[in-house]
């Protein structure tokens, strides 16, 4: 049975690439399933950094910046 690692990088763009790289290192160990959760916009960015053959799961959490007084 594989262990499951869930990564939740800070929503800042500068955190996404290092977390994608970390996820790939963990994925190569074969004993782990990896899931990255983040906002829908950041999931699109993460998807572009991962190879098509990746088994890393990407899960978007509903997030509307204007609901929190933030602008994109």
PyMOL Python script that loads the backbone (N, CA, C, O; Angstrom):
from pymol import cmd

cmd.read_pdbstr("""\
ATOM      1  N   UNK A   1       0.840  -1.184   0.000  1.00  0.00           N
ATOM      2  CA  UNK A   1       0.000   0.000   0.000  1.00  0.00           C
ATOM      3  C   UNK A   1       0.882   1.243   0.000  1.00  0.00           C
ATOM      4  O   UNK A   1       1.804   1.360   0.807  1.00  0.00           O
ATOM      5  N   UNK A   2       0.594   2.162  -0.903  1.00  0.00           N
ATOM      6  CA  UNK A   2       1.371   3.389  -0.993  1.00  0.00           C
ATOM      7  C   UNK A   2       0.956   4.373   0.101  1.00  0.00           C
ATOM      8  O   UNK A   2      -0.202   4.417   0.517  1.00  0.00           O
ATOM      9  N   UNK A   3       1.923   5.150   0.548  1.00  0.00           N
ATOM     10  CA  UNK A   3       1.637   6.264   1.456  1.00  0.00           C
ATOM     11  C   UNK A   3       1.233   7.455   0.595  1.00  0.00           C
ATOM     12  O   UNK A   3       1.663   7.587  -0.550  1.00  0.00           O
ATOM     13  N   UNK A   4       0.399   8.316   1.168  1.00  0.00           N
ATOM     14  CA  UNK A   4      -0.106   9.465   0.419  1.00  0.00           C
ATOM     15  C   UNK A   4       0.460  10.741   1.029  1.00  0.00           C
ATOM     16  O   UNK A   4       0.313  11.000   2.223  1.00  0.00           O
ATOM     17  N   UNK A   5       1.110  11.527   0.182  1.00  0.00           N
ATOM     18  CA  UNK A   5       1.668  12.813   0.599  1.00  0.00           C
ATOM     19  C   UNK A   5       0.838  13.912  -0.050  1.00  0.00           C
ATOM     20  O   UNK A   5       0.647  13.921  -1.266  1.00  0.00           O
ATOM     21  N   UNK A   6       0.345  14.841   0.772  1.00  0.00           N
ATOM     22  CA  UNK A   6      -0.417  15.979   0.264  1.00  0.00           C
ATOM     23  C   UNK A   6       0.420  17.235   0.486  1.00  0.00           C
ATOM     24  O   UNK A   6       0.829  17.530   1.609  1.00  0.00           O
ATOM     25  N   UNK A   7       0.664  17.960  -0.581  1.00  0.00           N
ATOM     26  CA  UNK A   7       1.438  19.201  -0.515  1.00  0.00           C
ATOM     27  C   UNK A   7       0.495  20.378  -0.759  1.00  0.00           C
ATOM     28  O   UNK A   7      -0.325  20.358  -1.677  1.00  0.00           O
ATOM     29  N   UNK A   8       0.628  21.388   0.072  1.00  0.00           N
ATOM     30  CA  UNK A   8      -0.198  22.588  -0.064  1.00  0.00           C
ATOM     31  C   UNK A   8       0.724  23.799  -0.021  1.00  0.00           C
ATOM     32  O   UNK A   8       0.901  24.419   1.028  1.00  0.00           O
ATOM     33  N   UNK A   9       1.316  24.136  -1.182  1.00  0.00           N
ATOM     34  CA  UNK A   9       2.220  25.285  -1.203  1.00  0.00           C
ATOM     35  C   UNK A   9       1.478  26.591  -0.952  1.00  0.00           C
ATOM     36  O   UNK A   9       0.301  26.730  -1.284  1.00  0.00           O
ATOM     37  N   UNK A  10       2.181  27.534  -0.365  1.00  0.00           N
ATOM     38  CA  UNK A  10       1.643  28.884  -0.214  1.00  0.00           C
ATOM     39  C   UNK A  10       1.203  29.345  -1.581  1.00  0.00           C
ATOM     40  O   UNK A  10       1.804  28.954  -2.581  1.00  0.00           O
ATOM     41  N   UNK A  11       0.178  30.158  -1.656  1.00  0.00           N
ATOM     42  CA  UNK A  11      -0.413  30.513  -2.939  1.00  0.00           C
ATOM     43  C   UNK A  11       0.437  31.450  -3.788  1.00  0.00           C
ATOM     44  O   UNK A  11       0.077  31.728  -4.932  1.00  0.00           O
ATOM     45  N   UNK A  12       1.545  31.939  -3.265  1.00  0.00           N
ATOM     46  CA  UNK A  12       2.433  32.785  -4.056  1.00  0.00           C
ATOM     47  C   UNK A  12       3.104  31.996  -5.163  1.00  0.00           C
ATOM     48  O   UNK A  12       3.535  30.863  -4.950  1.00  0.00           O
ATOM     49  N   UNK A  13       3.194  32.582  -6.332  1.00  0.00           N
ATOM     50  CA  UNK A  13       3.765  31.894  -7.500  1.00  0.00           C
ATOM     51  C   UNK A  13       5.180  31.384  -7.256  1.00  0.00           C
ATOM     52  O   UNK A  13       5.562  30.351  -7.806  1.00  0.00           O
ATOM     53  N   UNK A  14       5.963  32.086  -6.445  1.00  0.00           N
ATOM     54  CA  UNK A  14       7.353  31.663  -6.227  1.00  0.00           C
ATOM     55  C   UNK A  14       7.462  30.356  -5.447  1.00  0.00           C
ATOM     56  O   UNK A  14       8.543  29.771  -5.383  1.00  0.00           O
ATOM     57  N   UNK A  15       6.379  29.895  -4.860  1.00  0.00           N
ATOM     58  CA  UNK A  15       6.396  28.640  -4.114  1.00  0.00           C
ATOM     59  C   UNK A  15       6.013  27.454  -4.998  1.00  0.00           C
ATOM     60  O   UNK A  15       6.267  26.308  -4.628  1.00  0.00           O
ATOM     61  N   UNK A  16       5.417  27.704  -6.138  1.00  0.00           N
ATOM     62  CA  UNK A  16       4.874  26.629  -6.950  1.00  0.00           C
ATOM     63  C   UNK A  16       5.936  25.743  -7.582  1.00  0.00           C
ATOM     64  O   UNK A  16       5.839  24.518  -7.504  1.00  0.00           O
ATOM     65  N   UNK A  17       6.942  26.333  -8.203  1.00  0.00           N
ATOM     66  CA  UNK A  17       7.967  25.540  -8.881  1.00  0.00           C
ATOM     67  C   UNK A  17       8.730  24.662  -7.891  1.00  0.00           C
ATOM     68  O   UNK A  17       8.895  23.472  -8.159  1.00  0.00           O
ATOM     69  N   UNK A  18       9.205  25.195  -6.754  1.00  0.00           N
ATOM     70  CA  UNK A  18       9.887  24.307  -5.803  1.00  0.00           C
ATOM     71  C   UNK A  18       8.995  23.169  -5.302  1.00  0.00           C
ATOM     72  O   UNK A  18       9.480  22.054  -5.112  1.00  0.00           O
ATOM     73  N   UNK A  19       7.718  23.423  -5.087  1.00  0.00           N
ATOM     74  CA  UNK A  19       6.822  22.355  -4.644  1.00  0.00           C
ATOM     75  C   UNK A  19       6.593  21.332  -5.754  1.00  0.00           C
ATOM     76  O   UNK A  19       6.496  20.135  -5.482  1.00  0.00           O
ATOM     77  N   UNK A  20       6.506  21.794  -7.000  1.00  0.00           N
ATOM     78  CA  UNK A  20       6.374  20.856  -8.121  1.00  0.00           C
ATOM     79  C   UNK A  20       7.616  19.978  -8.214  1.00  0.00           C
ATOM     80  O   UNK A  20       7.516  18.779  -8.476  1.00  0.00           O
ATOM     81  N   UNK A  21       8.786  20.576  -8.000  1.00  0.00           N
ATOM     82  CA  UNK A  21      10.032  19.801  -8.028  1.00  0.00           C
ATOM     83  C   UNK A  21      10.079  18.800  -6.873  1.00  0.00           C
ATOM     84  O   UNK A  21      10.477  17.651  -7.064  1.00  0.00           O
ATOM     85  N   UNK A  22       9.677  19.227  -5.684  1.00  0.00           N
ATOM     86  CA  UNK A  22       9.621  18.328  -4.535  1.00  0.00           C
ATOM     87  C   UNK A  22       8.657  17.176  -4.804  1.00  0.00           C
ATOM     88  O   UNK A  22       8.967  16.021  -4.510  1.00  0.00           O
ATOM     89  N   UNK A  23       7.501  17.488  -5.356  1.00  0.00           N
ATOM     90  CA  UNK A  23       6.515  16.450  -5.662  1.00  0.00           C
ATOM     91  C   UNK A  23       7.086  15.418  -6.631  1.00  0.00           C
ATOM     92  O   UNK A  23       6.826  14.224  -6.486  1.00  0.00           O
ATOM     93  N   UNK A  24       7.855  15.865  -7.610  1.00  0.00           N
ATOM     94  CA  UNK A  24       8.454  14.949  -8.570  1.00  0.00           C
ATOM     95  C   UNK A  24       9.508  14.054  -7.922  1.00  0.00           C
ATOM     96  O   UNK A  24       9.632  12.882  -8.277  1.00  0.00           O
ATOM     97  N   UNK A  25      10.255  14.594  -6.986  1.00  0.00           N
ATOM     98  CA  UNK A  25      11.240  13.783  -6.260  1.00  0.00           C
ATOM     99  C   UNK A  25      10.520  12.697  -5.463  1.00  0.00           C
ATOM    100  O   UNK A  25      10.928  11.536  -5.479  1.00  0.00           O
ATOM    101  N   UNK A  26       9.460  13.073  -4.775  1.00  0.00           N
ATOM    102  CA  UNK A  26       8.686  12.102  -3.992  1.00  0.00           C
ATOM    103  C   UNK A  26       8.042  11.072  -4.923  1.00  0.00           C
ATOM    104  O   UNK A  26       8.039   9.879  -4.621  1.00  0.00           O
ATOM    105  N   UNK A  27       7.505  11.523  -6.037  1.00  0.00           N
ATOM    106  CA  UNK A  27       6.850  10.626  -6.998  1.00  0.00           C
ATOM    107  C   UNK A  27       7.801   9.541  -7.492  1.00  0.00           C
ATOM    108  O   UNK A  27       7.391   8.394  -7.674  1.00  0.00           O
ATOM    109  N   UNK A  28       9.053   9.891  -7.706  1.00  0.00           N
ATOM    110  CA  UNK A  28      10.037   8.926  -8.209  1.00  0.00           C
ATOM    111  C   UNK A  28      10.333   7.804  -7.208  1.00  0.00           C
ATOM    112  O   UNK A  28      10.885   6.771  -7.588  1.00  0.00           O
ATOM    113  N   UNK A  29       9.978   7.993  -5.961  1.00  0.00           N
ATOM    114  CA  UNK A  29      10.234   6.972  -4.943  1.00  0.00           C
ATOM    115  C   UNK A  29       9.295   5.777  -5.066  1.00  0.00           C
ATOM    116  O   UNK A  29       9.518   4.751  -4.424  1.00  0.00           O
ATOM    117  N   UNK A  30       8.263   5.894  -5.869  1.00  0.00           N
ATOM    118  CA  UNK A  30       7.316   4.816  -6.189  1.00  0.00           C
ATOM    119  C   UNK A  30       6.483   4.304  -5.012  1.00  0.00           C
ATOM    120  O   UNK A  30       5.469   3.641  -5.232  1.00  0.00           O
ATOM    121  N   UNK A  31       6.874   4.585  -3.794  1.00  0.00           N
ATOM    122  CA  UNK A  31       6.114   4.112  -2.630  1.00  0.00           C
ATOM    123  C   UNK A  31       5.084   5.145  -2.187  1.00  0.00           C
ATOM    124  O   UNK A  31       4.386   4.946  -1.193  1.00  0.00           O
ATOM    125  N   UNK A  32       4.994   6.239  -2.923  1.00  0.00           N
ATOM    126  CA  UNK A  32       4.134   7.349  -2.516  1.00  0.00           C
ATOM    127  C   UNK A  32       3.199   7.780  -3.636  1.00  0.00           C
ATOM    128  O   UNK A  32       3.549   7.753  -4.816  1.00  0.00           O
ATOM    129  N   UNK A  33       2.015   8.173  -3.234  1.00  0.00           N
ATOM    130  CA  UNK A  33       1.093   8.891  -4.091  1.00  0.00           C
ATOM    131  C   UNK A  33       1.182  10.349  -3.658  1.00  0.00           C
ATOM    132  O   UNK A  33       1.179  10.644  -2.463  1.00  0.00           O
ATOM    133  N   UNK A  34       1.261  11.255  -4.617  1.00  0.00           N
ATOM    134  CA  UNK A  34       1.430  12.671  -4.303  1.00  0.00           C
ATOM    135  C   UNK A  34       0.242  13.470  -4.835  1.00  0.00           C
ATOM    136  O   UNK A  34      -0.182  13.296  -5.977  1.00  0.00           O
ATOM    137  N   UNK A  35      -0.282  14.344  -3.989  1.00  0.00           N
ATOM    138  CA  UNK A  35      -1.343  15.266  -4.378  1.00  0.00           C
ATOM    139  C   UNK A  35      -0.916  16.677  -4.001  1.00  0.00           C
ATOM    140  O   UNK A  35      -0.440  16.918  -2.892  1.00  0.00           O
ATOM    141  N   UNK A  36      -1.090  17.597  -4.926  1.00  0.00           N
ATOM    142  CA  UNK A  36      -0.855  19.014  -4.642  1.00  0.00           C
ATOM    143  C   UNK A  36      -2.202  19.713  -4.698  1.00  0.00           C
ATOM    144  O   UNK A  36      -2.949  19.559  -5.664  1.00  0.00           O
ATOM    145  N   UNK A  37      -2.510  20.480  -3.663  1.00  0.00           N
ATOM    146  CA  UNK A  37      -3.749  21.259  -3.638  1.00  0.00           C
ATOM    147  C   UNK A  37      -3.418  22.743  -3.666  1.00  0.00           C
ATOM    148  O   UNK A  37      -2.438  23.188  -3.068  1.00  0.00           O
ATOM    149  N   UNK A  38      -4.254  23.504  -4.372  1.00  0.00           N
ATOM    150  CA  UNK A  38      -4.051  24.945  -4.453  1.00  0.00           C
ATOM    151  C   UNK A  38      -5.243  25.565  -5.167  1.00  0.00           C
ATOM    152  O   UNK A  38      -6.244  24.897  -5.426  1.00  0.00           O
ATOM    153  N   UNK A  39      -5.123  26.840  -5.479  1.00  0.00           N
ATOM    154  CA  UNK A  39      -6.206  27.543  -6.165  1.00  0.00           C
ATOM    155  C   UNK A  39      -6.285  27.077  -7.621  1.00  0.00           C
ATOM    156  O   UNK A  39      -5.304  26.557  -8.153  1.00  0.00           O
ATOM    157  N   UNK A  40      -7.422  27.254  -8.263  1.00  0.00           N
ATOM    158  CA  UNK A  40      -7.554  26.834  -9.668  1.00  0.00           C
ATOM    159  C   UNK A  40      -6.507  27.480 -10.588  1.00  0.00           C
ATOM    160  O   UNK A  40      -5.961  26.816 -11.468  1.00  0.00           O
ATOM    161  N   UNK A  41      -6.235  28.749 -10.387  1.00  0.00           N
ATOM    162  CA  UNK A  41      -5.237  29.437 -11.219  1.00  0.00           C
ATOM    163  C   UNK A  41      -3.854  28.839 -11.023  1.00  0.00           C
ATOM    164  O   UNK A  41      -3.128  28.617 -11.992  1.00  0.00           O
ATOM    165  N   UNK A  42      -3.487  28.578  -9.779  1.00  0.00           N
ATOM    166  CA  UNK A  42      -2.174  28.000  -9.514  1.00  0.00           C
ATOM    167  C   UNK A  42      -2.072  26.553  -9.975  1.00  0.00           C
ATOM    168  O   UNK A  42      -0.990  26.101 -10.349  1.00  0.00           O
ATOM    169  N   UNK A  43      -3.172  25.828  -9.954  1.00  0.00           N
ATOM    170  CA  UNK A  43      -3.158  24.450 -10.460  1.00  0.00           C
ATOM    171  C   UNK A  43      -2.836  24.450 -11.951  1.00  0.00           C
ATOM    172  O   UNK A  43      -2.112  23.577 -12.429  1.00  0.00           O
ATOM    173  N   UNK A  44      -3.369  25.423 -12.687  1.00  0.00           N
ATOM    174  CA  UNK A  44      -3.031  25.532 -14.114  1.00  0.00           C
ATOM    175  C   UNK A  44      -1.538  25.762 -14.304  1.00  0.00           C
ATOM    176  O   UNK A  44      -0.919  25.179 -15.194  1.00  0.00           O
ATOM    177  N   UNK A  45      -0.968  26.614 -13.462  1.00  0.00           N
ATOM    178  CA  UNK A  45       0.469  26.874 -13.528  1.00  0.00           C
ATOM    179  C   UNK A  45       1.256  25.609 -13.194  1.00  0.00           C
ATOM    180  O   UNK A  45       2.206  25.261 -13.896  1.00  0.00           O
ATOM    181  N   UNK A  46       0.864  24.926 -12.129  1.00  0.00           N
ATOM    182  CA  UNK A  46       1.549  23.692 -11.738  1.00  0.00           C
ATOM    183  C   UNK A  46       1.485  22.648 -12.846  1.00  0.00           C
ATOM    184  O   UNK A  46       2.476  21.975 -13.130  1.00  0.00           O
ATOM    185  N   UNK A  47       0.334  22.518 -13.461  1.00  0.00           N
ATOM    186  CA  UNK A  47       0.159  21.522 -14.533  1.00  0.00           C
ATOM    187  C   UNK A  47       1.168  21.762 -15.650  1.00  0.00           C
ATOM    188  O   UNK A  47       1.668  20.811 -16.250  1.00  0.00           O
ATOM    189  N   UNK A  48       1.468  23.019 -15.931  1.00  0.00           N
ATOM    190  CA  UNK A  48       2.403  23.327 -17.021  1.00  0.00           C
ATOM    191  C   UNK A  48       3.847  22.942 -16.676  1.00  0.00           C
ATOM    192  O   UNK A  48       4.673  22.791 -17.576  1.00  0.00           O
ATOM    193  N   UNK A  49       4.155  22.783 -15.395  1.00  0.00           N
ATOM    194  CA  UNK A  49       5.507  22.406 -14.988  1.00  0.00           C
ATOM    195  C   UNK A  49       5.707  20.901 -14.892  1.00  0.00           C
ATOM    196  O   UNK A  49       6.845  20.435 -14.827  1.00  0.00           O
ATOM    197  N   UNK A  50       4.630  20.140 -14.881  1.00  0.00           N
ATOM    198  CA  UNK A  50       4.736  18.693 -14.705  1.00  0.00           C
ATOM    199  C   UNK A  50       4.685  17.997 -16.061  1.00  0.00           C
ATOM    200  O   UNK A  50       3.936  18.413 -16.945  1.00  0.00           O
ATOM    201  N   UNK A  51       5.480  16.934 -16.228  1.00  0.00           N
ATOM    202  CA  UNK A  51       5.417  16.192 -17.494  1.00  0.00           C
ATOM    203  C   UNK A  51       4.068  15.502 -17.658  1.00  0.00           C
ATOM    204  O   UNK A  51       3.394  15.198 -16.674  1.00  0.00           O
ATOM    205  N   UNK A  52       3.683  15.261 -18.887  1.00  0.00           N
ATOM    206  CA  UNK A  52       2.396  14.617 -19.177  1.00  0.00           C
ATOM    207  C   UNK A  52       2.298  13.235 -18.531  1.00  0.00           C
ATOM    208  O   UNK A  52       1.200  12.775 -18.219  1.00  0.00           O
ATOM    209  N   UNK A  53       3.420  12.583 -18.332  1.00  0.00           N
ATOM    210  CA  UNK A  53       3.430  11.233 -17.756  1.00  0.00           C
ATOM    211  C   UNK A  53       3.350  11.226 -16.229  1.00  0.00           C
ATOM    212  O   UNK A  53       3.338  10.159 -15.615  1.00  0.00           O
ATOM    213  N   UNK A  54       3.296  12.391 -15.622  1.00  0.00           N
ATOM    214  CA  UNK A  54       3.285  12.485 -14.161  1.00  0.00           C
ATOM    215  C   UNK A  54       2.030  11.844 -13.569  1.00  0.00           C
ATOM    216  O   UNK A  54       0.940  11.928 -14.134  1.00  0.00           O
ATOM    217  N   UNK A  55       2.213  11.205 -12.423  1.00  0.00           N
ATOM    218  CA  UNK A  55       1.081  10.623 -11.698  1.00  0.00           C
ATOM    219  C   UNK A  55       0.666  11.503 -10.519  1.00  0.00           C
ATOM    220  O   UNK A  55      -0.164  11.098  -9.705  1.00  0.00           O
ATOM    221  N   UNK A  56       1.234  12.692 -10.424  1.00  0.00           N
ATOM    222  CA  UNK A  56       0.909  13.625  -9.345  1.00  0.00           C
ATOM    223  C   UNK A  56      -0.509  14.140  -9.555  1.00  0.00           C
ATOM    224  O   UNK A  56      -0.859  14.606 -10.640  1.00  0.00           O
ATOM    225  N   UNK A  57      -1.314  14.050  -8.514  1.00  0.00           N
ATOM    226  CA  UNK A  57      -2.692  14.532  -8.572  1.00  0.00           C
ATOM    227  C   UNK A  57      -2.707  16.022  -8.247  1.00  0.00           C
ATOM    228  O   UNK A  57      -2.030  16.470  -7.322  1.00  0.00           O
ATOM    229  N   UNK A  58      -3.478  16.780  -9.009  1.00  0.00           N
ATOM    230  CA  UNK A  58      -3.637  18.208  -8.772  1.00  0.00           C
ATOM    231  C   UNK A  58      -5.101  18.470  -8.432  1.00  0.00           C
ATOM    232  O   UNK A  58      -5.999  18.134  -9.204  1.00  0.00           O
ATOM    233  N   UNK A  59      -5.327  19.073  -7.268  1.00  0.00           N
ATOM    234  CA  UNK A  59      -6.684  19.331  -6.799  1.00  0.00           C
ATOM    235  C   UNK A  59      -6.840  20.824  -6.553  1.00  0.00           C
ATOM    236  O   UNK A  59      -6.065  21.429  -5.812  1.00  0.00           O
ATOM    237  N   UNK A  60      -7.850  21.407  -7.183  1.00  0.00           N
ATOM    238  CA  UNK A  60      -8.064  22.840  -6.952  1.00  0.00           C
ATOM    239  C   UNK A  60      -9.121  23.052  -5.873  1.00  0.00           C
ATOM    240  O   UNK A  60     -10.147  22.375  -5.819  1.00  0.00           O
ATOM    241  N   UNK A  61      -8.821  24.013  -5.031  1.00  0.00           N
ATOM    242  CA  UNK A  61      -9.738  24.421  -3.975  1.00  0.00           C
ATOM    243  C   UNK A  61     -10.446  25.689  -4.432  1.00  0.00           C
ATOM    244  O   UNK A  61      -9.796  26.609  -4.929  1.00  0.00           O
ATOM    245  N   UNK A  62     -11.758  25.754  -4.275  1.00  0.00           N
ATOM    246  CA  UNK A  62     -12.468  26.963  -4.690  1.00  0.00           C
ATOM    247  C   UNK A  62     -11.881  28.197  -3.993  1.00  0.00           C
ATOM    248  O   UNK A  62     -11.707  28.214  -2.774  1.00  0.00           O
ATOM    249  N   UNK A  63     -11.590  29.199  -4.771  1.00  0.00           N
ATOM    250  CA  UNK A  63     -11.028  30.430  -4.209  1.00  0.00           C
ATOM    251  C   UNK A  63     -11.367  31.583  -5.140  1.00  0.00           C
ATOM    252  O   UNK A  63     -11.002  31.575  -6.315  1.00  0.00           O
ATOM    253  N   UNK A  64     -12.062  32.565  -4.608  1.00  0.00           N
ATOM    254  CA  UNK A  64     -12.387  33.774  -5.350  1.00  0.00           C
ATOM    255  C   UNK A  64     -11.707  34.936  -4.636  1.00  0.00           C
ATOM    256  O   UNK A  64     -12.145  35.343  -3.560  1.00  0.00           O
ATOM    257  N   UNK A  65     -10.633  35.479  -5.230  1.00  0.00           N
ATOM    258  CA  UNK A  65      -9.867  36.540  -4.559  1.00  0.00           C
ATOM    259  C   UNK A  65     -10.711  37.739  -4.137  1.00  0.00           C
ATOM    260  O   UNK A  65     -10.461  38.336  -3.090  1.00  0.00           O
ATOM    261  N   UNK A  66     -11.694  38.088  -4.936  1.00  0.00           N
ATOM    262  CA  UNK A  66     -12.499  39.271  -4.582  1.00  0.00           C
ATOM    263  C   UNK A  66     -13.338  39.040  -3.318  1.00  0.00           C
ATOM    264  O   UNK A  66     -13.698  40.001  -2.637  1.00  0.00           O
ATOM    265  N   UNK A  67     -13.648  37.796  -3.002  1.00  0.00           N
ATOM    266  CA  UNK A  67     -14.367  37.501  -1.765  1.00  0.00           C
ATOM    267  C   UNK A  67     -13.534  37.856  -0.537  1.00  0.00           C
ATOM    268  O   UNK A  67     -14.072  38.009   0.559  1.00  0.00           O
ATOM    269  N   UNK A  68     -12.226  37.987  -0.722  1.00  0.00           N
ATOM    270  CA  UNK A  68     -11.316  38.258   0.384  1.00  0.00           C
ATOM    271  C   UNK A  68     -10.616  39.599   0.243  1.00  0.00           C
ATOM    272  O   UNK A  68      -9.616  39.864   0.910  1.00  0.00           O
ATOM    273  N   UNK A  69     -11.150  40.441  -0.631  1.00  0.00           N
ATOM    274  CA  UNK A  69     -10.581  41.772  -0.806  1.00  0.00           C
ATOM    275  C   UNK A  69      -9.276  41.772  -1.583  1.00  0.00           C
ATOM    276  O   UNK A  69      -8.489  42.711  -1.472  1.00  0.00           O
ATOM    277  N   UNK A  70      -9.038  40.727  -2.369  1.00  0.00           N
ATOM    278  CA  UNK A  70      -7.805  40.623  -3.147  1.00  0.00           C
ATOM    279  C   UNK A  70      -8.112  40.792  -4.621  1.00  0.00           C
ATOM    280  O   UNK A  70      -9.181  40.404  -5.092  1.00  0.00           O
ATOM    281  N   UNK A  71      -7.186  41.362  -5.331  1.00  0.00           N
ATOM    282  CA  UNK A  71      -7.325  41.499  -6.796  1.00  0.00           C
ATOM    283  C   UNK A  71      -6.255  40.645  -7.440  1.00  0.00           C
ATOM    284  O   UNK A  71      -5.167  40.473  -6.892  1.00  0.00           O
ATOM    285  N   UNK A  72      -6.571  40.113  -8.602  1.00  0.00           N
ATOM    286  CA  UNK A  72      -5.581  39.291  -9.322  1.00  0.00           C
ATOM    287  C   UNK A  72      -4.727  40.121 -10.207  1.00  0.00           C
ATOM    288  O   UNK A  72      -3.845  39.594 -10.885  1.00  0.00           O
TER     289      UNK A  72
END
""", "prot")
cmd.dss("prot")
cmd.show_as("cartoon", "prot")
cmd.util.cbc("prot")
cmd.orient("prot")
